[in-house]
Amino acid sequence: MNRYEGRRALITGGGSGIGQATVLRVLAEGGTVVAADVSERGLLDTAAKAGTDADRLTTAVVDIADEASVRDGVATALAALGGLDVLVNAAGILRSSHTHETSLEAFTRVLQVNLVGTFLVIRECIPALLEGRDAAVVNFSSTSAVFAHPYMAAYAASKGGIQSMTHALAAEYAGRGIRFTAVQPGSISSGMTDGSGASGQSAGPGLPEDADMSLFVKLEPALGEGFAGPETVASVVAMLACEDGRFITGTEVRVDGGTHY
């Protein structure tokens, strides 16, 4: 399929996990992509995995938690792409701890990267998206936004905020030609969930040593296949941001193998 031929996409978190899988999926379908990530090493890995599609890939080191970095990174992306049709906000961090032991700095850091960072990238990209073709934004919420994930209060708060923001933006810009949707990954194996992410914006959960693992019984996929790979979510993102998703906006799609019925 070449659903992305002629489409220009900026994908944050493109150096590992689901973000990287989404970069590779959009490239494979003919798109031109700027992959942004805080990790230069991760971006080099993405470029290597792109293979022959790398001629349509540009990488940019961006810290989405920093307003100046976002402004410069988006400018770089727009210059490379010559405009923008698709924005995927996959960058994020996951931190876990007992809530009564969580510092304000740690809680705020998760919100700054995940929620504020997503806002900053969207804000900088909207003018270009308004000029784009069939413009679409896909944000990353999480099953933690609506289902209990213990030890992850800050993460859940950030993802709930992203989900609510997605609905507000969809209403605000529907009449101006930009669709906003969100995905809710759950039970997905990636750098974020297994701690192998290459960057500080895709770090593992680091559960407390005395975590009550019985609380995680509900996080097993009902399909019985174990955790799915990041490409599972990337395929849904690709559908939402292309012509196939043209009648979908202001909603979220849960991708969790039936973990939460």
Summary of the structure (lengths in Angstrom):
residues: 261
radius of gyration: 17.1
end to end distance: 31.3
largest distance: 51.6
contacts: 960
relative contact order: 0.17
helix: 48%
strand: 16%
